[in-house]
Amino acid sequence: MKNILSTLALSTALVLPGVAMARDITLTGTLKNYRGDGAYLAVYVTNANGGYVGTVWVGGGKSKYFQHFTHWFRATGGNVGNAMTGASVGAGRTFQITFSLADAMIDAGYQLRIDASVEDMRDAPSDIVIPLTSENFGTGNAGRRYIRNIFLQ
């Protein structure tokens, strides 16, 4: 029951600003060919003031490493609850997630952020920050450290 409520709270947080309409967004990302273990990723949304809105997805199954997502972990106050998780993503690999986003969040100052962490390597808080604007859909956005590119559709 707790999982259902936390998932409902997350989807409501990302859809509620529009109250009316939402769209499914597909995020496709590719990691760079770095030398090292698979990357843990935290994908989340912030508002126009940089305030945390909600978590979209967390890649990496061991929650003890979540504190390495410094921006996301701080934004959640360390209360990550039952973050929706998947496997870590290996170097050079592609991953894809689909989530609902309120139409009112597009072109309204919201941002999609991804923190990345790789064992025995430097953490990459806000490895990529993508303003949720109409122009950023269908185009590639490059990351700073581990993320080669992210496409939103």
N, C-alpha and C positions, 0 to 999 in steps of 0.2 A: 504494500500500500504506500509506503514511504517513497519508493521509486516512482510510482505513478504520480504522486503529488508533486515530487520535485521536477519530474519531466513536464507535468502540466504547468507548474510555475514558470519554468524556463520558456516553454513555448508561448505562454501568455505574455511574458515580459518582452519577447521579441515581436509579438503580433499586436499586443494591446495598444501601442501608440497610434496605430491606424484605426483601431476599433472597427473599421469598415472592411477594408480589403487587405489581403496578404498575398504574397507570391512565393512560390518555391524557388529557391536559389540553389544552384549547383556550383560548388567551389571545387575546382580541379587544381591541384598543386603538384609541383615537381621539386624534389630536393636536389641540391648540387651534389656532385661526386666528391664529397669530402672523405677523408680516411677516418673511420670510426664506426661506432655502434649506431643503431637506429636512433632517430631523433624522436623525442617526446615533444608534442605540440599542444598548445592551448589556443583555441580559436574562440574569440569573444568579441562582443560589440560594446562600444562606448558611445556616449551622447556627444553633443556639440561642445560641452564643457569638459570632456574627457572623463566623465563619470561612468562607472561600470553599469551596463544595462543587463547583460546576461551572457552565459557561456553557451556557445554553439556546440563545441565538441572538444574532447581532450584525447589525444593519441598517446598511448602509453599506459600500461595497466598497473603500474606500481605507484600508488598514491603517495608513498614516502618521498618520491622525487618531485611532486607537484610544487614544492617550495622553490624549486629552481626556475619556475616561471615567475620571476620576481614581480613584473607588472601585474599579471593576472592574479597571482597569489595575494598581493597587497590589495588589489581592487576588491577581491572577495573577502578581505579581512581574514584570510586563512580558513574561512568557512566554505570549503569547496563542495560540501554536501555530497550528493550522488552525481557528480559530473558524468555526463554521457561519454563513455570512453570507448576507444578502439585500440588496436595494436599500434606500437611505435612504427615509424616509417623509415625504411632503410635508405642509405645514401644512393642518390640517383633514381630513386623510386618515385612513382606517381601515386597520389591518393585522391579520393573524391568523396565529398560529403554533400548531402542535400538537406536544406533546412528551410523553414518558413520565415519570412520577414515581412513586417507590415509595410505596405506601400508608402505610408506617411514617413517612413524612415529614410527613404530614398530622396536625395537632394535636400536633406534637412540637417546636415552637419554630423550625422552619425558616421562612425568608422568601424571597420572590421580590423581587428588586430590579431596577430599570431605571435606568441612567445615560443621560442624553441630552446631545447636543451639536449645536449649529447653527453653521455657519460665520459668522464676524463677529458672533456673539451670545454671551451668557454660557453657560458649560457648566452642566449641572444634574446633579451627582452625586447619586445616589439620588433622582431626580425623583419616584419612587414606590417605597415599600416596602410589600409586602403580606404579612402573616403568613399562612403556609399552614395556615389553620384551616378547618374545615368551614363555619363561618359566612361565610367570604369567597368561597365558590363560589356563583355565580349572582347576586352583588350587585356593583354598581359601586364602584370605588375611584378617587378623584380624585388626580391628580398635582399637583406643586407649581409647575412652570414650563411645560413644553411639552406634557405629557400631560394631556388632558382627563379620560379615564377608561380604566380597564382592567377587563375582566370575565374571570373564570376560570370555566370550565365543565368 
